[in-house]
């Protein structure tokens, strides 16, 4: 299988702890799964987050970040401005 990389720059927001989000902040190098689908159609992609506008990001806060996705067989759909 071919592996490709796709980088985007985005403003990301961490879900607040009281809404089911993490308890602790994240730092550059964090590698979560990103879900671009909905509850019935999950399209999970691994992506490494590099924070640009801060050193750490706490639940309920937002920041500018570069996210580099490592995907097999190309990215499944285009990422466009406004995608959540």
N, C-alpha and C positions, 0 to 999 in steps of 0.2 A: 504494500500500500504506500502510496506517495504521501508525504507529509509536507504541508505548506504552512506559511506563517502570514498572518494578516494583522496589521497594527492599526489601531484607531486612537484618536484623542477624544475624550469625552468628559463631561461633567457627571460624576457619579455621586449617588446619595446612598448612605447606609441606612437600612431600615432601623428605626429606633428599637431599643430593647423591649419596651412595653408593647410593641407591635409584632414581636416575635423575632427581632433581629439579634445580633450578637451582643454579648456583654462587654467585650473588649474592643479596643481600636485595631485597625489594620495598619500595616506599614508597607513600603515598597517591597516588592518581591512576593507579596501575597498571591496565591494561585487558586482562586475559587472556581467553581463551575458557574458559568453564566447561562441563565435560562432565557431564551428568546421566544419561547412559545407561551402557551397558556396552560392551565391545569390539565387540559385534555391532550395537549400536543406539546410535549417538552422537547426542545432542541438544545440540549446541554452542550456547551463548549468550554474547554479548559482555557483560561486566559490569565496571564501574569500581569498584575497591576503594578505600575510604577507611578507613584504620586508625584505630581508636578508642583502643585500650589501649596503643599504642606508636607511635613515629615510623618504625620500620623493622621488617621481619619477615624473619628469616634462615631458610634451609632447615633443616628439622627442628624448627622452633619453631612455636608457635601464638599467635594473638591474636584479640581481638574486632574485628570490622570491619563496616562498612556496605557492602553491594554494591548498586549500582544497575544493573539490567539494562535495556538498550534493545533491544526486540524488535519484530518486525513481526508484525502480525495476532494480537496477544495472546500470552501465555505458553503454551507447549504443554502444560503440566501443572501441578498445584499443587506448590508447594514446602512441605514439611512438616518439622517438627522431626525430625532424625535422617537426613535425606536426605544422601547422600554424593556 
